[in-house]
Amino acid sequence: MAEIIKLKEYFGGNLAALLAEKIAQVEPRFADKSFVSKIEKGVRELELQDRVGLMAEELKHHLMPDHDYPKALHTLLQILGPENPNETGMFKTGYWLMPVAKFVELYGLEHYDISLQAIYEITKRHTGEYAVRPYIEKAPRPSVRLMKKWARDASVHPRRLASEGLRPRLPWAKKLDIFIEDPKPVVEVLEILKTDSSAFVKKSVANNMNDILKDNPDLAMPILHRWAGLRNPNTNWIIKHALRNLLKQNNREAVTVIKRCGESKK
């Protein structure tokens, strides 16, 4: 029987060597051996998220001795490679970019515009749903405006990020209290995505509405009632998935919404 490798084991010396090789091709002065050695020694007792954080920290130390974040970011953007043509998640082909996304999340906040453009590029290959959260907290209004633009993007990945990054209760992430208190700006983005045909996007929109239902059912339910009136198959899927927990409880209003879609609750 093949040995099952824990996910965290992918974020160790081998990944450090891969990143170092790619960076050294762009920046020959990069201290690749030091980078790999620091990570190999540091990750031994760490779990996944702390391993990723250590890698981001060492990227900072090795790429920013002069504290030049824009220059370091420019180097990292050159190693991203081709866009992901598939609707796959963060632990698939682009998993190795997680430390790069973490680098932007931790160290780019004072450079809002170039960091958000970097997240846009990263998400087309990996995901930017965690990296974008501090930027949303810092500047919610311009961030929502940008998410509205991304919600209309030709690529499925920025469209998904437009929803996923704004989720009030995104798993593994700090809650966005501003949108727990008032989710209306999030809904403005979801309105753009409510008929999206991508399964990747639909699942995110449904999960986002599910988050909103937990804290603001009086706001979310009328929206789902209105969406049900569209009788759009993509929207119907979103509604059903958003209401999945309430349907398990046989919630009367949730059942009514599903009937309005023209479907049974099954």
ABEGO torsion letter per residue (X at the ends): XBBBBBAAAABBAAAAAAAAAAAAAABAABBAAAAAAAAAAAAAABBAAAAAAAAAAAAAAAAAAAGBAAAAAAAAAAAAEBBBABBBBAABAAAAAAAAAAAAAAAAAABAAAAAAAAAAAAAABBAAAAAAAAAAABAAAAAAAAAAAAABABAAAAAAAAAAABABBBGBBBBAAAAABAAAAAAAAAAAAABABAAAAAAAAAAAAAAAAABAAAAAAAAAAAAAAGBAAAAAAAAAAAAAAAAAGBAAAAAAAAAAGBBAX
